[in-house]
Each structure stands twice: as C-alpha cells, then as structure tokens.
Amino acid sequence: MEDQEMQIKVKRVTDRFTESMYVLANEPSVALYRLQEHVRRSLPELVQHKSDMQRSEEQSQGAIYTVEYACSAVRSMTNSHVYFRNIESLLRQAINIKEELNAVQGRRS
C-alpha cells in the first residue's frame, strides 16, 4: 500500500514539475528572448541578401536601359532606308553633274 501511495505521490510531483517546466519554457519572456536570438542570428544574412538584391536590381536596370536604347536604335535603322534612297539619288545626281562638267571641260580644251 505504501508503495502504491508513494508512486501516486511521485507521479503527482513529476507531473507538476513537468507542467512547471513547460510553463517556464513557454513563458513570454523566454519566447521573446528566443525571438531576439533568432533575429540577431538572421539579421546580418538578411541585410546581406538585401544589399545583393539592390546591387542586382541596379545592374538589371542598367541592362534594361541598354537593351531599350539598342531597340530604339534598331527601330530607327529600319526607317533609315528612306534616307539611304535619298542619299543614293543625290549621289547619282552628283555623278551625272560631274560627268557633264567633265564633258564640258573636255570640249573647251
């Protein structure tokens, strides 16, 4: 009988001790301390990731600007055939005028 009573008392004490430890481990101040530890460990890595992302964004913006500029240059080139036709026509006219001048000078000499 004493053995059984002792087991009941021991069980009651261990249950209360377990409950106390559970409450202590999950107390808000302990939770805040663990949160603080987590932030202290994680923050430098997060700051590094942020700076890496900002650097990548700057590089991407530069590349986007370059590509947009190149695209606008290509678009303007596609419209340049009109100008080249005008240049070709003017060169032909200049050649014809030069040939006429050479012919006139040849007659005079």
C-alpha positions in Angstrom: 0.0 0.0 0.0 2.8 2.3 0.9 4.4 1.6 -2.4 1.3 2.5 -4.3 0.9 5.7 -2.4 4.5 6.6 -3.0 4.0 6.0 -6.7 1.0 8.3 -6.8 2.9 11.0 -4.9 5.9 10.6 -7.2 3.6 10.8 -10.3 1.9 13.9 -8.9 5.3 15.6 -8.2 6.7 14.7 -11.6 3.5 15.9 -13.4 3.6 19.2 -11.5 7.4 19.5 -12.2 6.8 18.8 -15.9 4.0 21.3 -16.0 6.2 23.9 -14.3 9.0 23.3 -16.8 6.5 23.6 -19.7 5.2 26.9 -18.4 8.7 28.2 -17.7 9.9 27.1 -21.2 7.0 28.8 -22.9 6.9 31.9 -20.7 6.6 35.1 -22.9 9.9 36.5 -21.7 11.6 33.2 -22.8 9.8 33.4 -26.1 10.9 37.0 -26.6 14.5 36.0 -25.7 14.4 33.2 -28.3 12.9 35.6 -30.9 15.7 38.1 -30.1 18.3 35.4 -30.6 16.7 34.4 -33.9 16.7 38.0 -35.1 20.3 38.6 -34.0 21.4 35.5 -35.9 19.3 36.1 -39.0 19.6 39.8 -39.4 23.2 40.0 -40.9 22.3 37.4 -43.5 19.1 39.3 -44.4 21.0 42.6 -44.7 23.5 40.9 -47.0 20.6 39.5 -49.1 19.0 42.9 -49.3 22.3 44.6 -50.5 22.8 41.8 -53.0 19.3 42.3 -54.3 19.8 46.0 -54.6 23.0 45.5 -56.5 21.3 43.1 -58.8 18.4 45.5 -59.3 20.8 48.3 -60.3 22.6 46.0 -62.7 19.3 44.9 -64.2 18.1 48.5 -64.6 21.4 49.3 -66.4 20.9 46.3 -68.7 17.3 47.2 -69.4 18.3 50.7 -70.3 21.0 49.4 -72.6 18.5 47.0 -74.3 15.8 49.7 -74.7 18.4 52.0 -76.2 19.6 49.3 -78.6 16.0 48.5 -79.6 15.3 52.2 -80.3 18.4 52.4 -82.4 17.3 49.3 -84.4 13.9 50.8 -84.9 15.4 54.0 -86.2 17.6 51.9 -88.6 14.6 50.2 -90.1 13.2 53.7 -91.0 16.6 54.8 -92.5 16.1 53.1 -95.9 14.2 56.2 -97.0 17.2 58.3 -96.1 19.6 56.0 -97.9 17.5 56.1 -101.0 17.6 59.9 -100.9 21.4 59.8 -100.5 21.7 57.3 -103.4 19.7 59.6 -105.6 21.7 62.6 -104.6 25.0 60.7 -105.3 23.7 59.7 -108.7 22.8 63.3 -109.5 26.3 64.4 -108.3 28.0 61.8 -110.5 25.9 62.9 -113.5 26.7 66.6 -112.9 30.4 65.8 -112.6 30.3 63.8 -115.8 28.6 66.8 -117.5 31.2 69.2 -116.2 34.0 66.9 -117.4 32.3 66.7 -120.8 32.0 70.5 -121.0 35.7 71.0 -119.9 36.7 68.4 -122.5 35.0 70.3 -125.2 36.7 73.6 -124.2 40.2 72.2 -124.2 
